Amino acid sequence: MSALTDPTRRRVLESLRSGPRTVGDIAESQPVSRPAISQHLRVLNEAGLVKFDRVGRQNFYSLDHSGLAELRSYVDSFWVDVLEAFQQAAIIEKAKGRKTS
């Protein structure tokens, strides 16, 4: 989660949605330097959100779907809590309606 607190890292991650890209390709579309993009990619890689494949002298970065699945599972767990709270609130409101009738 902390890897995604930086807006540049979020933009870098979003830029990989369309497929693997090199650092240079990513840097072209970002308002920061190529070395800065490399640092952001390192953080995202350590967080398990991106991975890279070395092809010749270049690294092609792509989304790490297993890391994203773990992140999604964590966020989805909040929806379960929210839905349960909503259900409890609806039950209470329904019971209040019966008492006034």
All heavy atoms as an XYZ file, in Angstrom:
796
protein
N       0.826     -1.192      0.000
C       0.000      0.000      0.000
C       0.873      1.259      0.000
O       0.566      2.207     -0.699
C      -0.915      0.001      1.217
C      -1.966     -1.079      1.215
S      -3.344     -0.765      0.124
C      -4.172      0.516      0.997
N       1.943      1.251      0.770
C       2.765      2.457      0.847
C       3.419      2.783     -0.487
O       3.684      3.945     -0.784
C       3.818      2.335      1.949
O       4.727      1.298      1.643
N       3.651      1.773     -1.314
C       4.238      2.022     -2.636
C       3.308      2.852     -3.509
O       3.767      3.545     -4.420
C       4.559      0.701     -3.329
N       2.023      2.818     -3.232
C       1.054      3.535     -4.058
C       0.694      4.912     -3.514
O      -0.156      5.596     -4.085
C      -0.206      2.688     -4.213
C       0.006      1.380     -4.969
C      -1.269      0.569     -4.993
C       0.520      1.638     -6.364
N       1.345      5.326     -2.447
C       1.045      6.647     -1.904
C       1.600      7.768     -2.777
O       1.104      8.880     -2.739
C       1.597      6.812     -0.472
O       3.011      6.630     -0.495
C       0.954      5.817      0.474
N       2.599      7.467     -3.561
C       3.214      8.472     -4.426
C       2.461      8.554     -5.753
O       2.279      7.541     -6.430
C       4.674      8.098     -4.680
C       5.398      9.152     -5.462
O       5.211      9.193     -6.697
O       6.138      9.939     -4.849
N       2.011      9.743     -6.154
C       1.245      9.872     -7.397
C       2.033      9.482     -8.648
O       1.458      8.937     -9.593
C       0.837     11.343     -7.452
C       1.551     12.026     -6.358
C       2.126     10.999     -5.440
N       3.343      9.703     -8.632
C       4.152      9.297     -9.792
C       4.167      7.780     -9.916
O       4.035      7.236    -11.012
C       5.588      9.844     -9.683
O       5.534     11.268     -9.627
C       6.431      9.421    -10.873
N       4.298      7.087     -8.799
C       4.283      5.619     -8.859
C       2.939      5.104     -9.347
O       2.868      4.128    -10.092
C       4.628      5.027     -7.492
C       6.119      5.047     -7.231
C       6.517      4.116     -6.119
N       6.199      4.616     -4.807
C       6.974      5.422     -4.095
N       8.121      5.842     -4.576
N       6.604      5.821     -2.891
N       1.861      5.763     -8.931
C       0.543      5.341     -9.436
C       0.459      5.539    -10.943
O      -0.046      4.679    -11.662
C      -0.578      6.093     -8.710
C      -0.741      5.663     -7.263
C      -2.039      6.177     -6.650
N      -2.202      7.607     -6.725
C      -1.794      8.477     -5.803
N      -1.163      8.034     -4.721
N      -2.007      9.766     -5.940
N       0.985      6.662    -11.435
C       0.974      6.905    -12.885
C       1.843      5.886    -13.622
O       1.470      5.394    -14.688
C       1.438      8.323    -13.200
C       0.416      9.396    -12.882
C       0.787     10.746    -13.485
N       2.112     11.199    -13.123
C       2.410     11.951    -12.063
N       1.437     12.324    -11.244
N       3.642     12.338    -11.830
N       2.991      5.553    -13.044
C       3.870      4.541    -13.648
C       3.140      3.207    -13.705
O       3.139      2.528    -14.739
C       5.195      4.422    -12.860
C       5.970      3.188    -13.284
C       6.040      5.677    -13.052
N       2.503      2.832    -12.616
C       1.762      1.568    -12.575
C       0.650      1.566    -13.622
O       0.486      0.591    -14.365
C       1.181      1.353    -11.175
C       0.606     -0.017    -10.877
C       1.715     -1.056    -10.834
C      -0.121      0.005     -9.540
N      -0.077      2.670    -13.714
C      -1.155      2.771    -14.701
C      -0.625      2.705    -16.121
O      -1.288      2.163    -17.016
C      -1.940      4.060    -14.474
C      -2.768      4.019    -13.208
C      -3.299      5.379    -12.785
O      -3.188      6.353    -13.563
O      -3.821      5.467    -11.656
N       0.579      3.209    -16.347
C       1.147      3.180    -17.699
C       1.456      1.764    -18.166
O       1.592      1.522    -19.365
C       2.415      4.039    -17.772
O       3.513      3.398    -17.163
N       1.532      0.832    -17.231
C       1.828     -0.562    -17.584
C       0.568     -1.378    -17.861
O       0.660     -2.556    -18.205
C       2.650     -1.216    -16.471
C       4.034     -0.616    -16.261
C       4.688     -1.207    -15.021
C       4.899     -0.829    -17.485
N      -0.575     -0.762    -17.734
C      -1.833     -1.481    -17.986
C      -1.924     -1.982    -19.419
O      -2.519     -3.020    -19.686
C      -3.030     -0.595    -17.679
C      -3.168     -0.293    -16.205
C      -4.266      0.662    -15.937
N      -5.525     -0.077    -15.929
C      -6.679      0.451    -15.613
N      -6.762      1.726    -15.299
N      -7.768     -0.269    -15.615
N      -1.327     -1.245    -20.336
C      -1.425     -1.621    -21.753
C      -0.392     -2.664    -22.154
O      -0.427     -3.152    -23.273
C      -1.280     -0.379    -22.638
O      -0.021      0.232    -22.414
N       0.526     -3.007    -21.256
C       1.509     -4.036    -21.562
C       2.907     -3.635    -21.138
O       3.129     -2.530    -20.644
N       3.870     -4.542    -21.333
C       5.248     -4.301    -20.911
C       5.862     -3.092    -21.611
O       5.592     -2.834    -22.788
C       5.985     -5.576    -21.325
C       4.918     -6.608    -21.453
C       3.698     -5.876    -21.900
N       6.673     -2.367    -20.844
C       7.345     -1.176    -21.372
C       8.733     -1.064    -20.763
O       8.959     -1.519    -19.650
C       6.535      0.070    -21.040
C       5.136      0.050    -21.650
C       4.321      1.228    -21.248
N       4.844      2.411    -21.930
C       4.470      3.651    -21.654
N       3.578      3.869    -20.721
N       4.985      4.668    -22.298
N       9.616     -0.404    -21.478
C      10.950     -0.133    -20.951
C      10.905      1.125    -20.083
O       9.947      1.893    -20.146
C      11.962      0.088    -22.088
O      11.588      1.263    -22.809
C      12.032     -1.115    -23.023
N      11.973      1.331    -19.332
C      12.076      2.527    -18.506
C      11.977      3.770    -19.388
O      11.287      4.731    -19.053
C      13.402      2.538    -17.702
C      13.570      3.846    -16.951
C      13.453      1.371    -16.747
N      12.658      3.737    -20.530
C      12.626      4.881    -21.447
C      11.230      5.176    -21.949
O      10.818      6.341    -22.021
N      10.497      4.125    -22.304
C       9.117      4.309    -22.773
C       8.248      4.935    -21.685
O       7.445      5.830    -21.952
C       8.494      2.969    -23.186
C       9.100      2.384    -24.438
O       9.709      3.149    -25.220
O       8.975      1.162    -24.631
N       8.412      4.457    -20.463
C       7.616      4.980    -19.349
C       7.998      6.429    -19.078
O       7.132      7.279    -18.881
C       7.813      4.106    -18.096
C       7.290      2.686    -18.340
C       7.122      4.731    -16.886
C       7.729      1.678    -17.298
N       9.299      6.715    -19.088
C       9.782      8.061    -18.768
C       9.291      9.100    -19.774
O       9.067     10.258    -19.404
C      11.304      8.065    -18.705
N       9.106      8.707    -21.021
C       8.637      9.651    -22.044
C       7.290     10.267    -21.693
O       7.014     11.401    -22.054
C       8.547      8.971    -23.404
C       9.882      8.700    -24.050
C       9.746      7.952    -25.361
O       8.603      7.707    -25.818
O      10.784      7.601    -25.939
N       6.462      9.513    -21.006
C       5.112      9.990    -20.706
C       4.976     10.554    -19.288
O       3.868     10.847    -18.851
C       4.108      8.856    -20.909
O       4.351      7.814    -19.976
N       6.096     10.696    -18.576
C       6.049     11.162    -17.192
C       6.824     12.470    -17.041
O       7.800     12.689    -17.756
C       6.646     10.110    -16.255
C       5.962      8.761    -16.305
C       4.513      8.816    -15.889
O       4.141      9.541    -14.979
N       3.681      8.039    -16.546
N       6.417     13.301    -16.090
C       7.093     14.587    -15.893
C       8.344     14.512    -15.001
O       8.736     15.505    -14.410
C       6.006     15.437    -15.233
C       5.214     14.461    -14.449
C       5.216     13.185    -15.279
N       8.936     13.328    -14.889
C      10.148     13.163    -14.079
C      11.228     12.502    -14.922
O      10.950     11.950    -15.994
C       9.874     12.350    -12.793
C       8.922     13.086    -11.874
C       9.330     10.977    -13.109
N      12.445     12.514    -14.418
C      13.585     11.993    -15.166
C      13.567     10.465    -15.271
O      12.890      9.778    -14.488
C      14.879     12.433    -14.503
O      15.027     11.782    -13.250
N      14.336      9.972    -16.194
C      14.467      8.527    -16.374
C      15.024      7.856    -15.111
O      14.510      6.810    -14.701
C      15.344      8.267    -17.592
C      15.371      6.859    -18.042
C      16.163      6.752    -19.326
N      16.130      5.394    -19.799
C      16.564      5.005    -20.950
N      17.076      5.882    -21.785
N      16.499      3.745    -21.299
N      16.077      8.421    -14.470
C      16.548      7.809    -13.222
C      15.474      7.773    -12.128
O      15.387      6.822    -11.358
C      17.739      8.689    -12.809
C      18.226      9.286    -14.088
C      16.982      9.494    -14.915
N      14.645      8.819    -12.082
C      13.560      8.839    -11.095
C      12.561      7.725    -11.387
O      12.073      7.057    -10.464
C      12.869     10.196    -11.084
N      12.254      7.508    -12.660
C      11.341      6.415    -13.040
C      11.935      5.083    -12.615
O      11.224      4.211    -12.091
C      11.045      6.442    -14.560
C      10.260      7.696    -14.935
C      10.320      5.177    -15.004
C       8.895      7.801    -14.282
N      13.239      4.911    -12.808
C      13.896      3.667    -12.387
C      13.732      3.443    -10.894
O      13.478      2.318    -10.450
C      15.382      3.703    -12.744
O      15.563      3.662    -14.133
N      13.867      4.510    -10.106
C      13.688      4.387     -8.651
C      12.251      4.015     -8.305
O      12.006      3.177     -7.435
C      14.075      5.696     -7.945
C      15.551      5.974     -7.991
C      16.337      5.040     -7.093
O      16.124      3.829     -7.061
N      17.256      5.599     -6.348
N      11.295      4.637     -8.967
C       9.891      4.314     -8.715
C       9.597      2.870     -9.094
O       8.876      2.163     -8.376
C       8.969      5.265     -9.482
C       8.932      6.650     -8.907
N       8.488      6.921     -7.626
C       9.294      7.838     -9.441
C       8.566      8.218     -7.396
N       9.060      8.799     -8.481
N      10.159      2.410    -10.196
C       9.961      1.021    -10.607
C      10.585      0.056     -9.606
O      10.032     -1.013     -9.343
C      10.532      0.791    -12.008
C       9.697      1.373    -13.134
C      10.504      1.424    -14.431
C       8.416      0.566    -13.331
N      11.721      0.442     -9.029
C      12.359     -0.404     -8.019
C      11.433     -0.567     -6.812
O      11.228     -1.677     -6.313
C      13.696      0.200     -7.586
C      14.436     -0.655     -6.553
C      15.733     -0.015     -6.094
N      15.558      1.305     -5.516
C      15.103      1.542     -4.277
N      14.742      0.553     -3.500
N      14.992      2.784     -3.834
N      10.820      0.530     -6.382
C       9.894      0.477     -5.234
C       8.688     -0.398     -5.581
O       8.269     -1.238     -4.778
C       9.451      1.899     -4.825
C       8.330      1.851     -3.791
C      10.639      2.691     -4.293
N       8.137     -0.209     -6.773
C       6.978     -1.009     -7.194
C       7.340     -2.488     -7.319
O       6.539     -3.361     -6.972
C       6.420     -0.479     -8.517
C       5.744      0.891     -8.433
C       5.498      1.454     -9.827
C       4.449      0.797     -7.644
N       8.557     -2.760     -7.773
C       9.016     -4.142     -7.886
C       9.169     -4.772     -6.507
O       8.727     -5.908     -6.275
C      10.337     -4.188     -8.667
C      10.876     -5.587     -8.799
O      11.764     -5.987     -8.047
N      10.343     -6.331     -9.738
N       9.776     -4.037     -5.577
C       9.939     -4.547     -4.215
C       8.596     -4.765     -3.527
O       8.464     -5.646     -2.678
C      10.806     -3.590     -3.393
C      12.259     -3.599     -3.822
C      13.103     -2.544     -3.138
O      12.561     -1.747     -2.335
O      14.315     -2.497     -3.426
N       7.591     -3.987     -3.913
C       6.250     -4.141     -3.344
C       5.484     -5.287     -3.998
O       4.391     -5.627     -3.564
C       5.470     -2.836     -3.500
N       6.066     -5.869     -5.039
C       5.412     -6.988     -5.727
C       4.332     -6.565     -6.700
O       3.497     -7.372     -7.087
N       4.350     -5.295     -7.124
C       3.312     -4.801     -8.032
C       3.747     -4.807     -9.493
O       2.898     -4.801    -10.385
C       2.875     -3.392     -7.611
C       2.286     -3.313     -6.207
C       2.050     -1.866     -5.812
C       1.005     -4.124     -6.128
N       5.059     -4.792     -9.737
C       5.579     -4.913    -11.098
C       6.701     -5.940    -11.110
O       7.278     -6.267    -10.063
C       6.096     -3.563    -11.683
C       5.004     -2.518    -11.709
C       7.321     -3.074    -10.960
N       6.974     -6.438    -12.280
C       8.097     -7.355    -12.473
C       8.799     -6.925    -13.758
O       8.281     -6.098    -14.516
C       7.606     -8.800    -12.567
C       6.626     -9.058    -13.682
C       6.094    -10.458    -13.635
C       5.052    -10.636    -14.743
N       4.517    -11.985    -14.740
N       9.965     -7.475    -13.998
C      10.662     -7.132    -15.230
C      11.308     -8.357    -15.842
O      11.635     -9.326    -15.156
C      11.697     -6.018    -15.005
C      12.851     -6.421    -14.127
C      14.013     -6.940    -14.674
C      12.784     -6.247    -12.757
C      15.079     -7.304    -13.868
C      13.837     -6.605    -11.941
C      14.996     -7.131    -12.497
N      11.443     -8.296    -17.150
C      12.135     -9.323    -17.915
C      13.251     -8.635    -18.680
O      13.020     -7.614    -19.339
C      11.180    -10.009    -18.910
C      10.125    -10.827    -18.204
O      10.505    -11.684    -17.384
O       8.926    -10.611    -18.466
N      14.441     -9.196    -18.584
C      15.578     -8.632    -19.281
C      15.615     -9.229    -20.686
O      15.608    -10.438    -20.860
C      16.864     -8.936    -18.535
C      18.065     -8.206    -19.077
C      19.095     -8.037    -17.941
N      20.193     -7.194    -18.285
C      20.158     -5.873    -18.343
N      19.042     -5.250    -18.128
N      21.228     -5.172    -18.636
N      15.627     -8.340    -21.678
C      15.727     -8.743    -23.077
C      16.894     -7.958    -23.662
O      16.793     -6.735    -23.853
C      14.427     -8.451    -23.862
C      14.578     -8.848    -25.316
C      13.240     -9.158    -23.222
N      17.995     -8.660    -23.876
C      19.198     -7.971    -24.334
C      19.693     -7.031    -23.256
O      19.920     -7.425    -22.121
N      19.808     -5.758    -23.593
C      20.279     -4.760    -22.636
C      19.143     -4.008    -21.961
O      19.376     -3.113    -21.162
C      21.191     -3.767    -23.357
C      22.473     -4.414    -23.857
C      23.346     -3.480    -24.671
N      23.503     -2.178    -24.050
C      23.622     -1.050    -24.725
N      23.590     -1.060    -26.035
N      23.783      0.099    -24.091
N      17.906     -4.358    -22.274
C      16.770     -3.611    -21.743
C      15.937     -4.451    -20.787
O      15.802     -5.659    -20.950
C      15.875     -3.125    -22.875
C      16.529     -2.091    -23.756
C      15.555     -1.557    -24.779
O      14.842     -2.326    -25.417
N      15.520     -0.243    -24.937
N      15.367     -3.762    -19.802
C      14.399     -4.377    -18.905
C      13.008     -3.947    -19.347
O      12.747     -2.758    -19.512
C      14.624     -3.933    -17.456
C      15.874     -4.530    -16.864
O      16.261     -5.635    -17.214
N      16.507     -3.814    -15.969
N      12.144     -4.915    -19.544
C      10.747     -4.641    -19.863
C       9.927     -4.868    -18.599
O       9.876     -5.976    -18.075
C      10.251     -5.538    -20.999
C      10.744     -5.112    -22.344
C      12.006     -5.486    -22.788
C       9.954     -4.324    -23.159
C      12.472     -5.079    -24.024
C      10.406     -3.907    -24.393
C      11.672     -4.284    -24.836
N       9.319     -3.802    -18.119
C       8.506     -3.865    -16.912
C       7.058     -4.145    -17.269
O       6.549     -3.666    -18.282
C       8.606     -2.548    -16.131
C       9.933     -2.403    -15.437
C      11.033     -1.899    -16.105
C      10.085     -2.809    -14.115
C      12.261     -1.789    -15.474
C      11.308     -2.699    -13.472
C      12.390     -2.190    -14.160
O      13.610     -2.085    -13.531
N       6.414     -4.923    -16.410
C       4.993     -5.236    -16.598
C       4.355     -5.385    -15.225
O       5.040     -5.478    -14.203
C       4.827     -6.519    -17.411
O       5.441     -7.610    -16.752
N       3.047     -5.398    -15.217
C       2.310     -5.580    -13.969
C       2.546     -6.982    -13.431
O       2.605     -7.944    -14.198
C       0.808     -5.367    -14.206
C       0.392     -3.981    -14.665
C      -1.093     -3.964    -14.983
C       0.727     -2.943    -13.615
N       2.676     -7.100    -12.139
C       2.772     -8.406    -11.488
C       1.375     -8.743    -10.981
O       0.926     -8.211     -9.962
C       3.782     -8.358    -10.343
C       4.032     -9.730     -9.747
O       3.147    -10.605     -9.845
O       5.114     -9.921     -9.174
N       0.697     -9.590    -11.709
C      -0.711     -9.868    -11.412
C      -0.914    -10.550    -10.058
O      -1.941    -10.359     -9.421
C      -1.342    -10.665    -12.550
C      -1.389     -9.879    -13.823
N      -2.270     -8.845    -14.013
C      -0.631     -9.933    -14.942
C      -2.069     -8.302    -15.205
N      -1.076     -8.944    -15.783
N       0.077    -11.312     -9.596
C      -0.088    -11.947     -8.283
C      -0.036    -10.895     -7.171
O      -0.803    -10.961     -6.216
C       0.966    -13.025     -8.059
O       2.270    -12.476     -8.081
N       0.837     -9.917     -7.302
C       0.896     -8.836     -6.310
C      -0.350     -7.975     -6.338
O      -0.861     -7.561     -5.297
N      -0.849     -7.712     -7.550
C      -2.084     -6.932     -7.671
C      -3.272     -7.702     -7.107
O      -4.170     -7.104     -6.510
C      -2.330     -6.547     -9.126
C      -1.356     -5.513     -9.690
C      -1.555     -5.358    -11.188
C      -1.526     -4.179     -8.994
N      -3.285     -9.019     -7.274
C      -4.369     -9.833     -6.721
C      -4.360     -9.773     -5.199
O      -5.412     -9.696     -4.561
C      -4.244    -11.277     -7.201
N      -3.168     -9.770     -4.618
C      -3.058     -9.663     -3.160
C      -3.571     -8.307     -2.679
O      -4.310     -8.224     -1.695
C      -1.603     -9.849     -2.749
C      -1.382     -9.904     -1.266
C       0.075    -10.159     -0.905
O       0.809    -10.790     -1.691
O       0.472     -9.694      0.184
N      -3.217     -7.255     -3.397
C      -3.704     -5.914     -3.063
C      -5.216     -5.846     -3.193
O      -5.906     -5.314     -2.321
C      -3.042     -4.875     -3.971
C      -3.492     -3.431     -3.797
C      -3.181     -2.920     -2.396
C      -2.820     -2.556     -4.852
N      -5.743     -6.411     -4.261
C      -7.190     -6.398     -4.464
C      -7.909     -7.167     -3.360
O      -8.952     -6.729     -2.862
C      -7.552     -6.989     -5.826
C      -9.028     -6.964     -6.050
C      -9.434     -7.508     -7.363
N     -10.880     -7.448     -7.448
C     -11.559     -7.738     -8.510
N     -10.948     -8.099     -9.605
N     -12.867     -7.672     -8.504
N      -7.367     -8.288     -2.982
C      -7.977     -9.079     -1.913
C      -8.050     -8.276     -0.622
O      -9.068     -8.304      0.084
C      -7.166    -10.356     -1.700
O      -7.679    -11.099     -0.632
N      -6.992     -7.546     -0.331
C      -6.971     -6.715      0.868
C      -8.053     -5.644      0.794
O      -8.819     -5.457      1.741
C      -5.592     -6.080      1.032
C      -5.514     -5.097      2.164
C      -5.486     -5.529      3.484
C      -5.483     -3.733      1.925
C      -5.423     -4.625      4.538
C      -5.424     -2.819      2.973
C      -5.392     -3.277      4.266
O      -5.341     -2.371      5.295
N      -8.135     -4.941     -0.319
C      -9.131     -3.873     -0.477
C     -10.539     -4.457     -0.477
O     -11.453     -3.898      0.137
C      -8.852     -3.057     -1.762
C      -9.973     -2.074     -2.039
C      -7.518     -2.323     -1.635
N     -10.723     -5.586     -1.149
C     -12.046     -6.224     -1.190
C     -12.538     -6.610      0.201
O     -13.742     -6.623      0.453
C     -12.027     -7.465     -2.086
C     -12.076     -7.131     -3.563
O     -12.300     -5.946     -3.915
O     -11.885     -8.049     -4.382
N     -11.620     -6.920      1.107
C     -12.043     -7.314      2.452
C     -12.791     -6.171      3.144
O     -13.656     -6.409      3.983
C     -10.842     -7.755      3.292
O     -10.013     -6.657      3.630
N     -12.483     -4.942      2.764
C     -13.210     -3.809      3.339
C     -14.650     -3.785      2.850
O     -15.546     -3.376      3.583
C     -12.520     -2.482      2.993
C     -11.269     -2.264      3.793
C     -10.032     -2.592      3.263
C     -11.333     -1.759      5.074
C      -8.882     -2.399      3.998
C     -10.180     -1.556      5.818
C      -8.945     -1.891      5.273
N     -14.881     -4.204      1.618
C     -16.244     -4.212      1.090
C     -17.125     -5.163      1.878
O     -18.299     -4.886      2.117
C     -16.266     -4.578     -0.393
C     -15.843     -3.429     -1.242
C     -14.707     -3.327     -1.976
C     -16.545     -2.195     -1.423
N     -14.655     -2.107     -2.588
C     -15.770     -1.393     -2.277
C     -17.741     -1.691     -0.930
C     -16.161     -0.112     -2.655
C     -18.126     -0.420     -1.323
C     -17.345      0.351     -2.166
N     -16.579     -6.286      2.292
C     -17.341     -7.230      3.111
C     -17.785     -6.537      4.394
O     -18.950     -6.611      4.794
C     -16.510     -8.499      3.410
C     -17.215     -9.386      4.430
C     -16.231     -9.265      2.128
N     -16.864     -5.829      5.036
C     -17.197     -5.102      6.271
C     -18.263     -4.036      6.018
O     -19.202     -3.880      6.800
C     -15.952     -4.439      6.862
C     -14.909     -5.448      7.322
O     -15.263     -6.630      7.510
O     -13.747     -5.043      7.497
N     -18.121     -3.303      4.917
C     -19.074     -2.241      4.585
C     -20.458     -2.828      4.337
O     -21.471     -2.317      4.820
C     -18.583     -1.433      3.367
C     -19.669     -0.524      2.826
C     -17.344     -0.633      3.732
N     -20.513     -3.912      3.578
C     -21.806     -4.527      3.270
C     -22.469     -5.093      4.521
O     -23.686     -4.990      4.680
C     -21.641     -5.601      2.195
C     -21.277     -5.070      0.808
C     -20.982     -6.224     -0.142
C     -22.374     -4.178      0.258
N     -21.668     -5.676      5.410
C     -22.226     -6.192      6.656
C     -22.774     -5.053      7.517
O     -23.846     -5.170      8.112
C     -21.184     -7.002      7.417
C     -20.915     -8.357      6.787
C     -19.800     -9.123      7.479
O     -19.223     -8.618      8.471
O     -19.495    -10.233      7.013
N     -22.052     -3.939      7.567
C     -22.519     -2.776      8.338
C     -23.802     -2.224      7.731
O     -24.729     -1.843      8.450
C     -21.434     -1.706      8.376
N     -23.877     -2.189      6.407
C     -25.081     -1.717      5.734
C     -26.263     -2.636      6.043
O     -27.371     -2.166      6.322
C     -24.848     -1.642      4.225
C     -26.042     -1.155      3.460
C     -26.410      0.180      3.484
C     -26.805     -2.037      2.701
C     -27.508      0.632      2.789
C     -27.910     -1.604      2.002
C     -28.265     -0.258      2.043
N     -26.010     -3.927      6.030
C     -27.071     -4.888      6.345
C     -27.570     -4.683      7.775
O     -28.781     -4.671      8.014
C     -26.563     -6.318      6.173
C     -27.619     -7.361      6.494
C     -27.077     -8.779      6.395
O     -25.881     -9.007      6.487
N     -27.983     -9.724      6.198
N     -26.660     -4.493      8.704
C     -27.054     -4.278     10.102
C     -27.853     -2.984     10.246
O     -28.855     -2.940     10.965
C     -25.825     -4.248     11.010
C     -25.158     -5.593     11.168
C     -26.101     -6.654     11.699
O     -26.818     -6.442     12.673
N     -26.125     -7.799     11.042
N     -27.437     -1.933      9.539
C     -28.165     -0.661      9.601
C     -29.570     -0.823      9.025
O     -30.547     -0.279      9.566
C     -27.398      0.427      8.852
N     -29.697     -1.591      7.950
C     -31.011     -1.815      7.343
C     -31.916     -2.597      8.281
O     -33.110     -2.299      8.407
C     -30.848     -2.549      6.014
N     -31.359     -3.570      8.979
C     -32.142     -4.363      9.935
C     -32.637     -3.467     11.067
O     -33.798     -3.538     11.477
C     -31.309     -5.546     10.467
C     -31.099     -6.585      9.353
C     -31.959     -6.173     11.704
C     -30.076     -7.655      9.682
N     -31.769     -2.597     11.560
C     -32.144     -1.688     12.648
C     -33.235     -0.725     12.185
O     -34.219     -0.498     12.893
C     -30.905     -0.931     13.174
C     -29.982     -1.906     13.899
C     -31.296      0.237     14.068
C     -28.604     -1.360     14.215
N     -33.074     -0.163     11.007
C     -34.078      0.774     10.470
C     -35.420      0.076     10.266
O     -36.469      0.639     10.546
C     -33.593      1.400      9.160
C     -32.522      2.449      9.352
C     -32.973      3.599     10.230
O     -34.072      4.154     10.002
O     -32.222      3.951     11.155
N     -35.375     -1.164      9.791
C     -36.615     -1.916      9.580
C     -37.292     -2.182     10.923
O     -38.518     -2.046     11.049
C     -36.309     -3.239      8.875
C     -37.533     -4.007      8.456
C     -37.155     -5.216      7.647
C     -38.380     -5.969      7.199
N     -38.044     -7.172      6.422
N     -36.492     -2.522     11.932
C     -37.057     -2.764     13.263
C     -37.647     -1.482     13.853
O     -38.703     -1.521     14.487
C     -35.971     -3.321     14.190
N     -37.016     -0.356     13.630
C     -37.539      0.930     14.101
C     -38.888      1.221     13.432
O     -39.798      1.726     14.070
C     -36.579      2.061     13.802
C     -35.372      2.122     14.686
C     -34.492      3.298     14.282
C     -33.228      3.378     15.076
N     -32.368      4.491     14.616
N     -39.001      0.901     12.170
C     -40.251      1.126     11.429
C     -41.381      0.297     11.983
O     -42.535      0.726     12.034
N     -41.091     -0.900     12.421
C     -42.125     -1.769     12.996
C     -42.600     -1.246     14.350
O     -43.764     -1.366     14.685
C     -41.569     -3.192     13.189
C     -41.411     -3.951     11.909
C     -40.987     -5.370     12.193
N     -40.599     -6.016     10.953
C     -39.700     -6.977     10.877
N     -39.109     -7.408     11.969
N     -39.414     -7.520      9.728
N     -41.703     -0.651     15.100
C     -42.048     -0.156     16.439
C     -42.975      1.050     16.357
O     -43.782      1.282     17.221
C     -40.801      0.211     17.224
C     -40.010     -0.982     17.673
C     -38.768     -0.560     18.434
C     -37.922     -1.771     18.809
N     -36.691     -1.367     19.488
N     -42.832      1.867     15.297
C     -43.671      3.058     15.180
C     -45.003      2.748     14.514
O     -45.890      3.596     14.506
C     -42.938      4.155     14.388
O     -42.600      3.673     13.081
C     -41.699      4.606     15.126
N     -45.164      1.602     13.950
C     -46.422      1.263     13.262
C     -47.496      0.794     14.190
O     -47.366      0.321     15.225
C     -46.198      0.157     12.221
O     -45.250      0.544     11.287
